[in-house]
Amino acid sequence: MSKKRTKKQQRDLENGLYLFLLLVAGVSFYFTQKLYLTLMIVGVVVILIIVVVVFKVKRVRKLIRWTAFSSSII
């Protein structure tokens, strides 16, 4: 079984993501000077983060299923 995150770890992770998105927004606005383009860039980054998390969860679940299946064979 995987270890669950504590509330503090979860809060730190969320704060890190918020800071990262704020940094992306600041850098993209600095270089483009266009608000709509900055919002689109931040939206793309958010979508990429969600996709990576979903694929990671699927991979871990598949690995857990395979591990349970292989241990039942033995």
C-alpha positions, 0 to 999 in steps of 0.5 A: 500500500502507498503511504497517504500524504499528511495534511501539511504535505498536501498543503505544501504541494498545493502551495508549490503548484500555486507558486509555480503557476504564478511564476509561469503567469508572471514570466509569460506576461513579462514576455508577451505583455498580453493578458489573454495569451498569459491566461492561455499559457497558464491554462495549457500548463494546468492541463499538462499537470492534470494529464501527467497526474492522471497518467501517473495514477493509472500507471501506479494502479496498473503496477499494483494490479500486476503486483497483486496478480503476480503474487497470487500466482506464486 
